[in-house]
Amino acid sequence: MVPFGGWEMPVYYSSIVAEHHAVRQRVGLFDVSHMGELIVSGPDAEIFLNRVLTNDVSKCAAGRAQYTFLCNEQGGIRDDLVLYWLEPMRFLLLVNASNVEKDFAWLREHASGDVTVENHHGEIATVSLQGPLAAKLVPAPAATLAIFHIAAFDVCSVRCWVARTGYTGEDGFELLCAIGDVMRLWNELLAHGAPLGIQPCGLGARDTLRLEMCYPLHGQDITDATTPLEAGLGRFVAMDKTDFIGRDALVEQKARGLTRKLVPFQMTEKAPPPRSHYPLLAEGRRIGEITSGAPSPSLGIGIGMGYVEMDAAAPGTQIGVDIRGRTFAAVVETKPLWKKNK
């Protein structure tokens, strides 16, 4: 158990590797109730959210979800989040645990029109059911949900918002329920999933799974000082919107051209695991540093992501990783690093 975002969180239940493989091959269950749940509602909620979020909310719809960013005026990423359009004039924002109060205050500060912003952190619990067998553990109508859709269902006799989203690269569902019901939901899912080989999973496997898919972690791969364009996530920024917070800075950055970019890489020789803040090199010269790194259980070798100078950002570029004073060979890859579910 480790402190994480103000919560005590499990790094693993059995082992990181066993839990990682369970999600890739069968099904795993994560308690992600540390994530924040902010509800935005009212007649002007869509207009307001379209002004504070980078993606185009108008292209979403009730019953659907959308990955997006809260940016500051300089285009830096205050947080990355998933917007769930629950019903007309009512939205759920699932935000990172360490940013709940910061995001809540930012939204309240910028709210305008007939809008209500509520913090339901600590009232709503979320468990994440992930893996190729995940659909066998939700009701049949929920199993037909399209990816990035959400609807209300009873799961194990617990009323839930069921969203076909996740952070692992596998099929899966986020199940949101009242916090008083989550222990029953958790225990019932483990009991019903036992014949399928379900595995409770901790933060360690969550990190290796998301890293294989090159999903960013706020506070490491993306921060207030990095932009979606530098992170290679410009497709989640609707530059054609007339106005949103950070737009002017992003338009200027795009016109000026990037000086660095977040790239995935894979070690090409046996080496100690690459870790955050290790220098990245080209011909012996420092060109950037690792933001996330770990051994990949699926690939059997070290992988990571890091910001590098633009002339070293192309896939296939040979780079070096400085690991405690020794240089080990690596190569810039395409996303995702784990190609099975591309």
Buried (B, 14 or more C-beta within 10 A) or exposed (E): EEEBBEBEBBBBBEBBBBBBBBBBBBBBBBBBBBBBBBBBBBEBBBBBBBBBBBBBBEEBEBBBBBBBBBBBEBBBBBBBBBBBBBEEBBBBBBBBBBBBEBBBEBBBEBBEEEBBBBBBBEEBBBBBBBBBBBBBBBEEEBBEBEEBBBBEBEBBEBEBBBBBBBBBBBBBBBBBBEBEBBEEBBEBBBEBBEEBEBBBBBBBBBBBBBBBBBBBBBBBBBBBEBBBBBBBBBEBBBEEBEEBBBBEBBEEBBEEEBEBBBBBBBBBEEBBBBBBEBBBBBEEEEBBBBBBBBBBBBBEBBBBBBBBBBEBBEEEBEBBBBBEEEBBEBBBBEBBBBEEEE
